[in-house]
Amino acid sequence: MQIKTYLLAVTMFFSIVSIFHLLRLVFRWNAVISGWTIPLWISLVGCIISGILAYMGFKLSKRN
């Protein structure tokens, strides 16, 4: 696999993760794991981190 293809695949993955975190924040969806309700602020952190990683991936894939 070429590096550009890998970067594009990883970038798309992080973009999708960021979008789902954003949707959870906007629609206030509950997330429960083993009876523990995950707070919304965790999705805020997840949206920011995955959004930054997606942006960096797009930037690196455009570079070459």
mmCIF file of the N, C-alpha and C atoms, coordinates in Angstrom:
data_MODEL
# 
_entry.id   MODEL 
# 
loop_
_atom_site.group_PDB 
_atom_site.id 
_atom_site.type_symbol 
_atom_site.label_atom_id 
_atom_site.label_alt_id 
_atom_site.label_comp_id 
_atom_site.label_asym_id 
_atom_site.label_entity_id 
_atom_site.label_seq_id 
_atom_site.pdbx_PDB_ins_code 
_atom_site.Cartn_x 
_atom_site.Cartn_y 
_atom_site.Cartn_z 
_atom_site.occupancy 
_atom_site.B_iso_or_equiv 
_atom_site.pdbx_formal_charge 
_atom_site.auth_seq_id 
_atom_site.auth_comp_id 
_atom_site.auth_asym_id 
_atom_site.auth_atom_id 
_atom_site.pdbx_PDB_model_num 
ATOM 1   N N  . MET A 1 1  ? 0.843   -1.170 0.000  1.00 0.00 ? 1  MET A N  1 
ATOM 2   C CA . MET A 1 1  ? 0.000   0.000  0.000  1.00 0.00 ? 1  MET A CA 1 
ATOM 3   C C  . MET A 1 1  ? 0.893   1.240  0.000  1.00 0.00 ? 1  MET A C  1 
ATOM 4   N N  . GLN A 1 2  ? 0.544   2.181  -0.806 1.00 0.00 ? 2  GLN A N  1 
ATOM 5   C CA . GLN A 1 2  ? 1.321   3.415  -0.879 1.00 0.00 ? 2  GLN A CA 1 
ATOM 6   C C  . GLN A 1 2  ? 0.966   4.326  0.287  1.00 0.00 ? 2  GLN A C  1 
ATOM 7   N N  . ILE A 1 3  ? 1.881   5.206  0.639  1.00 0.00 ? 3  ILE A N  1 
ATOM 8   C CA . ILE A 1 3  ? 1.690   6.095  1.780  1.00 0.00 ? 3  ILE A CA 1 
ATOM 9   C C  . ILE A 1 3  ? 0.504   7.031  1.567  1.00 0.00 ? 3  ILE A C  1 
ATOM 10  N N  . LYS A 1 4  ? 0.285   7.474  0.339  1.00 0.00 ? 4  LYS A N  1 
ATOM 11  C CA . LYS A 1 4  ? -0.827  8.382  0.062  1.00 0.00 ? 4  LYS A CA 1 
ATOM 12  C C  . LYS A 1 4  ? -2.175  7.686  0.264  1.00 0.00 ? 4  LYS A C  1 
ATOM 13  N N  . THR A 1 5  ? -2.267  6.432  -0.147 1.00 0.00 ? 5  THR A N  1 
ATOM 14  C CA . THR A 1 5  ? -3.489  5.655  0.047  1.00 0.00 ? 5  THR A CA 1 
ATOM 15  C C  . THR A 1 5  ? -3.734  5.414  1.525  1.00 0.00 ? 5  THR A C  1 
ATOM 16  N N  . TYR A 1 6  ? -2.675  5.104  2.258  1.00 0.00 ? 6  TYR A N  1 
ATOM 17  C CA . TYR A 1 6  ? -2.785  4.884  3.694  1.00 0.00 ? 6  TYR A CA 1 
ATOM 18  C C  . TYR A 1 6  ? -3.251  6.156  4.398  1.00 0.00 ? 6  TYR A C  1 
ATOM 19  N N  . LEU A 1 7  ? -2.652  7.282  4.056  1.00 0.00 ? 7  LEU A N  1 
ATOM 20  C CA . LEU A 1 7  ? -3.043  8.550  4.672  1.00 0.00 ? 7  LEU A CA 1 
ATOM 21  C C  . LEU A 1 7  ? -4.499  8.887  4.380  1.00 0.00 ? 7  LEU A C  1 
ATOM 22  N N  . LEU A 1 8  ? -4.947  8.628  3.188  1.00 0.00 ? 8  LEU A N  1 
ATOM 23  C CA . LEU A 1 8  ? -6.333  8.902  2.833  1.00 0.00 ? 8  LEU A CA 1 
ATOM 24  C C  . LEU A 1 8  ? -7.287  8.001  3.624  1.00 0.00 ? 8  LEU A C  1 
ATOM 25  N N  . ALA A 1 9  ? -6.950  6.728  3.773  1.00 0.00 ? 9  ALA A N  1 
ATOM 26  C CA . ALA A 1 9  ? -7.798  5.804  4.524  1.00 0.00 ? 9  ALA A CA 1 
ATOM 27  C C  . ALA A 1 9  ? -7.878  6.198  5.995  1.00 0.00 ? 9  ALA A C  1 
ATOM 28  N N  . VAL A 1 10 ? -6.747  6.526  6.589  1.00 0.00 ? 10 VAL A N  1 
ATOM 29  C CA . VAL A 1 10 ? -6.723  6.920  7.998  1.00 0.00 ? 10 VAL A CA 1 
ATOM 30  C C  . VAL A 1 10 ? -7.453  8.245  8.197  1.00 0.00 ? 10 VAL A C  1 
ATOM 31  N N  . THR A 1 11 ? -7.285  9.155  7.261  1.00 0.00 ? 11 THR A N  1 
ATOM 32  C CA . THR A 1 11 ? -7.958  10.441 7.336  1.00 0.00 ? 11 THR A CA 1 
ATOM 33  C C  . THR A 1 11 ? -9.472  10.278 7.266  1.00 0.00 ? 11 THR A C  1 
ATOM 34  N N  . MET A 1 12 ? -9.937  9.424  6.390  1.00 0.00 ? 12 MET A N  1 
ATOM 35  C CA . MET A 1 12 ? -11.379 9.178  6.292  1.00 0.00 ? 12 MET A CA 1 
ATOM 36  C C  . MET A 1 12 ? -11.917 8.551  7.579  1.00 0.00 ? 12 MET A C  1 
ATOM 37  N N  . PHE A 1 13 ? -11.150 7.637  8.169  1.00 0.00 ? 13 PHE A N  1 
ATOM 38  C CA . PHE A 1 13 ? -11.563 7.019  9.424  1.00 0.00 ? 13 PHE A CA 1 
ATOM 39  C C  . PHE A 1 13 ? -11.708 8.069  10.524 1.00 0.00 ? 13 PHE A C  1 
ATOM 40  N N  . PHE A 1 14 ? -10.701 8.921  10.691 1.00 0.00 ? 14 PHE A N  1 
ATOM 41  C CA . PHE A 1 14 ? -10.759 9.942  11.734 1.00 0.00 ? 14 PHE A CA 1 
ATOM 42  C C  . PHE A 1 14 ? -11.849 10.977 11.445 1.00 0.00 ? 14 PHE A C  1 
ATOM 43  N N  . SER A 1 15 ? -12.118 11.243 10.188 1.00 0.00 ? 15 SER A N  1 
ATOM 44  C CA . SER A 1 15 ? -13.205 12.154 9.841  1.00 0.00 ? 15 SER A CA 1 
ATOM 45  C C  . SER A 1 15 ? -14.554 11.588 10.249 1.00 0.00 ? 15 SER A C  1 
ATOM 46  N N  . ILE A 1 16 ? -14.759 10.312 10.000 1.00 0.00 ? 16 ILE A N  1 
ATOM 47  C CA . ILE A 1 16 ? -16.020 9.666  10.372 1.00 0.00 ? 16 ILE A CA 1 
ATOM 48  C C  . ILE A 1 16 ? -16.178 9.634  11.887 1.00 0.00 ? 16 ILE A C  1 
ATOM 49  N N  . VAL A 1 17 ? -15.111 9.324  12.603 1.00 0.00 ? 17 VAL A N  1 
ATOM 50  C CA . VAL A 1 17 ? -15.163 9.311  14.074 1.00 0.00 ? 17 VAL A CA 1 
ATOM 51  C C  . VAL A 1 17 ? -15.513 10.704 14.591 1.00 0.00 ? 17 VAL A C  1 
ATOM 52  N N  . SER A 1 18 ? -14.888 11.724 14.026 1.00 0.00 ? 18 SER A N  1 
ATOM 53  C CA . SER A 1 18 ? -15.156 13.096 14.453 1.00 0.00 ? 18 SER A CA 1 
ATOM 54  C C  . SER A 1 18 ? -16.605 13.484 14.182 1.00 0.00 ? 18 SER A C  1 
ATOM 55  N N  . ILE A 1 19 ? -17.140 13.086 13.043 1.00 0.00 ? 19 ILE A N  1 
ATOM 56  C CA . ILE A 1 19 ? -18.529 13.403 12.705 1.00 0.00 ? 19 ILE A CA 1 
ATOM 57  C C  . ILE A 1 19 ? -19.484 12.730 13.674 1.00 0.00 ? 19 ILE A C  1 
ATOM 58  N N  . PHE A 1 20 ? -19.223 11.467 14.030 1.00 0.00 ? 20 PHE A N  1 
ATOM 59  C CA . PHE A 1 20 ? -20.101 10.777 14.983 1.00 0.00 ? 20 PHE A CA 1 
ATOM 60  C C  . PHE A 1 20 ? -20.046 11.408 16.369 1.00 0.00 ? 20 PHE A C  1 
ATOM 61  N N  . HIS A 1 21 ? -18.870 11.847 16.797 1.00 0.00 ? 21 HIS A N  1 
ATOM 62  C CA . HIS A 1 21 ? -18.776 12.546 18.080 1.00 0.00 ? 21 HIS A CA 1 
ATOM 63  C C  . HIS A 1 21 ? -19.553 13.862 18.022 1.00 0.00 ? 21 HIS A C  1 
ATOM 64  N N  . LEU A 1 22 ? -19.441 14.573 16.912 1.00 0.00 ? 22 LEU A N  1 
ATOM 65  C CA . LEU A 1 22 ? -20.172 15.828 16.753 1.00 0.00 ? 22 LEU A CA 1 
ATOM 66  C C  . LEU A 1 22 ? -21.683 15.600 16.747 1.00 0.00 ? 22 LEU A C  1 
ATOM 67  N N  . LEU A 1 23 ? -22.128 14.557 16.072 1.00 0.00 ? 23 LEU A N  1 
ATOM 68  C CA . LEU A 1 23 ? -23.556 14.233 16.061 1.00 0.00 ? 23 LEU A CA 1 
ATOM 69  C C  . LEU A 1 23 ? -24.059 13.883 17.455 1.00 0.00 ? 23 LEU A C  1 
ATOM 70  N N  . ARG A 1 24 ? -23.243 13.166 18.221 1.00 0.00 ? 24 ARG A N  1 
ATOM 71  C CA . ARG A 1 24 ? -23.631 12.829 19.597 1.00 0.00 ? 24 ARG A CA 1 
ATOM 72  C C  . ARG A 1 24 ? -23.783 14.091 20.434 1.00 0.00 ? 24 ARG A C  1 
ATOM 73  N N  . LEU A 1 25 ? -22.906 15.061 20.215 1.00 0.00 ? 25 LEU A N  1 
ATOM 74  C CA . LEU A 1 25 ? -23.006 16.318 20.956 1.00 0.00 ? 25 LEU A CA 1 
ATOM 75  C C  . LEU A 1 25 ? -24.233 17.128 20.545 1.00 0.00 ? 25 LEU A C  1 
ATOM 76  N N  . VAL A 1 26 ? -24.491 17.202 19.254 1.00 0.00 ? 26 VAL A N  1 
ATOM 77  C CA . VAL A 1 26 ? -25.604 18.014 18.754 1.00 0.00 ? 26 VAL A CA 1 
ATOM 78  C C  . VAL A 1 26 ? -26.950 17.422 19.171 1.00 0.00 ? 26 VAL A C  1 
ATOM 79  N N  . PHE A 1 27 ? -27.104 16.113 19.009 1.00 0.00 ? 27 PHE A N  1 
ATOM 80  C CA . PHE A 1 27 ? -28.386 15.470 19.296 1.00 0.00 ? 27 PHE A CA 1 
ATOM 81  C C  . PHE A 1 27 ? -28.492 14.922 20.717 1.00 0.00 ? 27 PHE A C  1 
ATOM 82  N N  . ARG A 1 28 ? -27.426 15.102 21.512 1.00 0.00 ? 28 ARG A N  1 
ATOM 83  C CA . ARG A 1 28 ? -27.385 14.660 22.910 1.00 0.00 ? 28 ARG A CA 1 
ATOM 84  C C  . ARG A 1 28 ? -27.757 13.188 23.069 1.00 0.00 ? 28 ARG A C  1 
ATOM 85  N N  . TRP A 1 29 ? -27.154 12.354 22.213 1.00 0.00 ? 29 TRP A N  1 
ATOM 86  C CA . TRP A 1 29 ? -27.379 10.912 22.298 1.00 0.00 ? 29 TRP A CA 1 
ATOM 87  C C  . TRP A 1 29 ? -26.680 10.358 23.526 1.00 0.00 ? 29 TRP A C  1 
ATOM 88  N N  . ASN A 1 30 ? -27.328 9.393  24.172 1.00 0.00 ? 30 ASN A N  1 
ATOM 89  C CA . ASN A 1 30 ? -26.717 8.716  25.311 1.00 0.00 ? 30 ASN A CA 1 
ATOM 90  C C  . ASN A 1 30 ? -25.824 7.588  24.817 1.00 0.00 ? 30 ASN A C  1 
ATOM 91  N N  . ALA A 1 31 ? -24.713 7.427  25.495 1.00 0.00 ? 31 ALA A N  1 
ATOM 92  C CA . ALA A 1 31 ? -23.822 6.300  25.231 1.00 0.00 ? 31 ALA A CA 1 
ATOM 93  C C  . ALA A 1 31 ? -23.605 5.590  26.553 1.00 0.00 ? 31 ALA A C  1 
ATOM 94  N N  . VAL A 1 32 ? -23.922 4.289  26.582 1.00 0.00 ? 32 VAL A N  1 
ATOM 95  C CA . VAL A 1 32 ? -23.822 3.518  27.813 1.00 0.00 ? 32 VAL A CA 1 
ATOM 96  C C  . VAL A 1 32 ? -22.951 2.297  27.551 1.00 0.00 ? 32 VAL A C  1 
ATOM 97  N N  . ILE A 1 33 ? -21.939 2.123  28.401 1.00 0.00 ? 33 ILE A N  1 
ATOM 98  C CA . ILE A 1 33 ? -21.069 0.952  28.335 1.00 0.00 ? 33 ILE A CA 1 
ATOM 99  C C  . ILE A 1 33 ? -21.081 0.285  29.693 1.00 0.00 ? 33 ILE A C  1 
ATOM 100 N N  . SER A 1 34 ? -21.565 -0.946 29.740 1.00 0.00 ? 34 SER A N  1 
ATOM 101 C CA . SER A 1 34 ? -21.650 -1.735 30.983 1.00 0.00 ? 34 SER A CA 1 
ATOM 102 C C  . SER A 1 34 ? -22.378 -0.980 32.085 1.00 0.00 ? 34 SER A C  1 
ATOM 103 N N  . GLY A 1 35 ? -23.441 -0.296 31.736 1.00 0.00 ? 35 GLY A N  1 
ATOM 104 C CA . GLY A 1 35 ? -24.240 0.418  32.717 1.00 0.00 ? 35 GLY A CA 1 
ATOM 105 C C  . GLY A 1 35 ? -23.706 1.793  33.085 1.00 0.00 ? 35 GLY A C  1 
ATOM 106 N N  . TRP A 1 36 ? -22.575 2.183  32.541 1.00 0.00 ? 36 TRP A N  1 
ATOM 107 C CA . TRP A 1 36 ? -21.990 3.497  32.827 1.00 0.00 ? 36 TRP A CA 1 
ATOM 108 C C  . TRP A 1 36 ? -22.313 4.444  31.686 1.00 0.00 ? 36 TRP A C  1 
ATOM 109 N N  . THR A 1 37 ? -22.989 5.542  32.000 1.00 0.00 ? 37 THR A N  1 
ATOM 110 C CA . THR A 1 37 ? -23.322 6.539  30.990 1.00 0.00 ? 37 THR A CA 1 
ATOM 111 C C  . THR A 1 37 ? -22.114 7.445  30.768 1.00 0.00 ? 37 THR A C  1 
ATOM 112 N N  . ILE A 1 38 ? -21.686 7.505  29.540 1.00 0.00 ? 38 ILE A N  1 
ATOM 113 C CA . ILE A 1 38 ? -20.507 8.291  29.193 1.00 0.00 ? 38 ILE A CA 1 
ATOM 114 C C  . ILE A 1 38 ? -20.913 9.759  29.072 1.00 0.00 ? 38 ILE A C  1 
ATOM 115 N N  . PRO A 1 39 ? -20.218 10.649 29.786 1.00 0.00 ? 39 PRO A N  1 
ATOM 116 C CA . PRO A 1 39 ? -20.576 12.075 29.720 1.00 0.00 ? 39 PRO A CA 1 
ATOM 117 C C  . PRO A 1 39 ? -20.318 12.667 28.334 1.00 0.00 ? 39 PRO A C  1 
ATOM 118 N N  . LEU A 1 40 ? -21.044 13.740 28.036 1.00 0.00 ? 40 LEU A N  1 
ATOM 119 C CA . LEU A 1 40 ? -20.904 14.380 26.730 1.00 0.00 ? 40 LEU A CA 1 
ATOM 120 C C  . LEU A 1 40 ? -19.550 15.050 26.544 1.00 0.00 ? 40 LEU A C  1 
ATOM 121 N N  . TRP A 1 41 ? -18.917 15.475 27.622 1.00 0.00 ? 41 TRP A N  1 
ATOM 122 C CA . TRP A 1 41 ? -17.632 16.155 27.467 1.00 0.00 ? 41 TRP A CA 1 
ATOM 123 C C  . TRP A 1 41 ? -16.570 15.228 26.894 1.00 0.00 ? 41 TRP A C  1 
ATOM 124 N N  . ILE A 1 42 ? -16.726 13.931 27.086 1.00 0.00 ? 42 ILE A N  1 
ATOM 125 C CA . ILE A 1 42 ? -15.776 12.979 26.495 1.00 0.00 ? 42 ILE A CA 1 
ATOM 126 C C  . ILE A 1 42 ? -15.910 13.005 24.969 1.00 0.00 ? 42 ILE A C  1 
ATOM 127 N N  . SER A 1 43 ? -17.131 13.148 24.473 1.00 0.00 ? 43 SER A N  1 
ATOM 128 C CA . SER A 1 43 ? -17.313 13.263 23.021 1.00 0.00 ? 43 SER A CA 1 
ATOM 129 C C  . SER A 1 43 ? -16.759 14.575 22.498 1.00 0.00 ? 43 SER A C  1 
ATOM 130 N N  . LEU A 1 44 ? -16.793 15.617 23.310 1.00 0.00 ? 44 LEU A N  1 
ATOM 131 C CA . LEU A 1 44 ? -16.195 16.881 22.900 1.00 0.00 ? 44 LEU A CA 1 
ATOM 132 C C  . LEU A 1 44 ? -14.692 16.721 22.705 1.00 0.00 ? 44 LEU A C  1 
ATOM 133 N N  . VAL A 1 45 ? -14.049 16.068 23.667 1.00 0.00 ? 45 VAL A N  1 
ATOM 134 C CA . VAL A 1 45 ? -12.609 15.807 23.555 1.00 0.00 ? 45 VAL A CA 1 
ATOM 135 C C  . VAL A 1 45 ? -12.325 14.899 22.361 1.00 0.00 ? 45 VAL A C  1 
ATOM 136 N N  . GLY A 1 46 ? -13.140 13.852 22.188 1.00 0.00 ? 46 GLY A N  1 
ATOM 137 C CA . GLY A 1 46 ? -12.965 12.940 21.054 1.00 0.00 ? 46 GLY A CA 1 
ATOM 138 C C  . GLY A 1 46 ? -13.157 13.628 19.718 1.00 0.00 ? 46 GLY A C  1 
ATOM 139 N N  . CYS A 1 47 ? -14.111 14.544 19.646 1.00 0.00 ? 47 CYS A N  1 
ATOM 140 C CA . CYS A 1 47 ? -14.357 15.282 18.400 1.00 0.00 ? 47 CYS A CA 1 
ATOM 141 C C  . CYS A 1 47 ? -13.174 16.180 18.068 1.00 0.00 ? 47 CYS A C  1 
ATOM 142 N N  . ILE A 1 48 ? -12.630 16.850 19.067 1.00 0.00 ? 48 ILE A N  1 
ATOM 143 C CA . ILE A 1 48 ? -11.502 17.752 18.835 1.00 0.00 ? 48 ILE A CA 1 
ATOM 144 C C  . ILE A 1 48 ? -10.263 16.967 18.407 1.00 0.00 ? 48 ILE A C  1 
ATOM 145 N N  . ILE A 1 49 ? -9.948  15.897 19.127 1.00 0.00 ? 49 ILE A N  1 
ATOM 146 C CA . ILE A 1 49 ? -8.737  15.122 18.820 1.00 0.00 ? 49 ILE A CA 1 
ATOM 147 C C  . ILE A 1 49 ? -8.842  14.454 17.452 1.00 0.00 ? 49 ILE A C  1 
ATOM 148 N N  . SER A 1 50 ? -9.971  13.794 17.180 1.00 0.00 ? 50 SER A N  1 
ATOM 149 C CA . SER A 1 50 ? -10.106 13.123 15.889 1.00 0.00 ? 50 SER A CA 1 
ATOM 150 C C  . SER A 1 50 ? -10.205 14.134 14.743 1.00 0.00 ? 50 SER A C  1 
ATOM 151 N N  . GLY A 1 51 ? -10.769 15.306 15.002 1.00 0.00 ? 51 GLY A N  1 
ATOM 152 C CA . GLY A 1 51 ? -10.811 16.351 13.983 1.00 0.00 ? 51 GLY A CA 1 
ATOM 153 C C  . GLY A 1 51 ? -9.421  16.871 13.649 1.00 0.00 ? 51 GLY A C  1 
ATOM 154 N N  . ILE A 1 52 ? -8.580  17.047 14.681 1.00 0.00 ? 52 ILE A N  1 
ATOM 155 C CA . ILE A 1 52 ? -7.202  17.482 14.451 1.00 0.00 ? 52 ILE A CA 1 
ATOM 156 C C  . ILE A 1 52 ? -6.430  16.425 13.665 1.00 0.00 ? 52 ILE A C  1 
ATOM 157 N N  . LEU A 1 53 ? -6.596  15.164 14.034 1.00 0.00 ? 53 LEU A N  1 
ATOM 158 C CA . LEU A 1 53 ? -5.902  14.091 13.316 1.00 0.00 ? 53 LEU A CA 1 
ATOM 159 C C  . LEU A 1 53 ? -6.361  13.989 11.868 1.00 0.00 ? 53 LEU A C  1 
ATOM 160 N N  . ALA A 1 54 ? -7.650  14.191 11.624 1.00 0.00 ? 54 ALA A N  1 
ATOM 161 C CA . ALA A 1 54 ? -8.158  14.167 10.253 1.00 0.00 ? 54 ALA A CA 1 
ATOM 162 C C  . ALA A 1 54 ? -7.597  15.338 9.449  1.00 0.00 ? 54 ALA A C  1 
ATOM 163 N N  . TYR A 1 55 ? -7.554  16.506 10.057 1.00 0.00 ? 55 TYR A N  1 
ATOM 164 C CA . TYR A 1 55 ? -7.002  17.678 9.381  1.00 0.00 ? 55 TYR A CA 1 
ATOM 165 C C  . TYR A 1 55 ? -5.529  17.464 9.032  1.00 0.00 ? 55 TYR A C  1 
ATOM 166 N N  . MET A 1 56 ? -4.768  16.928 9.981  1.00 0.00 ? 56 MET A N  1 
ATOM 167 C CA . MET A 1 56 ? -3.354  16.671 9.731  1.00 0.00 ? 56 MET A CA 1 
ATOM 168 C C  . MET A 1 56 ? -3.172  15.637 8.628  1.00 0.00 ? 56 MET A C  1 
ATOM 169 N N  . GLY A 1 57 ? -4.041  14.621 8.581  1.00 0.00 ? 57 GLY A N  1 
ATOM 170 C CA . GLY A 1 57 ? -3.968  13.618 7.533  1.00 0.00 ? 57 GLY A CA 1 
ATOM 171 C C  . GLY A 1 57 ? -4.241  14.203 6.164  1.00 0.00 ? 57 GLY A C  1 
ATOM 172 N N  . PHE A 1 58 ? -5.274  15.074 6.061  1.00 0.00 ? 58 PHE A N  1 
ATOM 173 C CA . PHE A 1 58 ? -5.572  15.737 4.800  1.00 0.00 ? 58 PHE A CA 1 
ATOM 174 C C  . PHE A 1 58 ? -4.393  16.599 4.364  1.00 0.00 ? 58 PHE A C  1 
ATOM 175 N N  . LYS A 1 59 ? -3.824  17.308 5.311  1.00 0.00 ? 59 LYS A N  1 
ATOM 176 C CA . LYS A 1 59 ? -2.710  18.201 5.021  1.00 0.00 ? 59 LYS A CA 1 
ATOM 177 C C  . LYS A 1 59 ? -1.492  17.408 4.515  1.00 0.00 ? 59 LYS A C  1 
ATOM 178 N N  . LEU A 1 60 ? -1.203  16.272 5.161  1.00 0.00 ? 60 LEU A N  1 
ATOM 179 C CA . LEU A 1 60 ? -0.065  15.451 4.742  1.00 0.00 ? 60 LEU A CA 1 
ATOM 180 C C  . LEU A 1 60 ? -0.314  14.770 3.399  1.00 0.00 ? 60 LEU A C  1 
ATOM 181 N N  . SER A 1 61 ? -1.558  14.347 3.147  1.00 0.00 ? 61 SER A N  1 
ATOM 182 C CA . SER A 1 61 ? -1.826  13.682 1.876  1.00 0.00 ? 61 SER A CA 1 
ATOM 183 C C  . SER A 1 61 ? -1.770  14.667 0.699  1.00 0.00 ? 61 SER A C  1 
ATOM 184 N N  . LYS A 1 62 ? -2.060  15.933 0.937  1.00 0.00 ? 62 LYS A N  1 
ATOM 185 C CA . LYS A 1 62 ? -1.975  16.945 -0.117 1.00 0.00 ? 62 LYS A CA 1 
ATOM 186 C C  . LYS A 1 62 ? -0.526  17.351 -0.376 1.00 0.00 ? 62 LYS A C  1 
ATOM 187 N N  . ARG A 1 63 ? 0.336   17.163 0.600  1.00 0.00 ? 63 ARG A N  1 
ATOM 188 C CA . ARG A 1 63 ? 1.731   17.606 0.492  1.00 0.00 ? 63 ARG A CA 1 
ATOM 189 C C  . ARG A 1 63 ? 2.470   16.876 -0.621 1.00 0.00 ? 63 ARG A C  1 
ATOM 190 N N  . ASN A 1 64 ? 2.276   15.576 -0.744 1.00 0.00 ? 64 ASN A N  1 
ATOM 191 C CA . ASN A 1 64 ? 3.040   14.791 -1.729 1.00 0.00 ? 64 ASN A CA 1 
ATOM 192 C C  . ASN A 1 64 ? 2.343   14.747 -3.055 1.00 0.00 ? 64 ASN A C  1 
# 
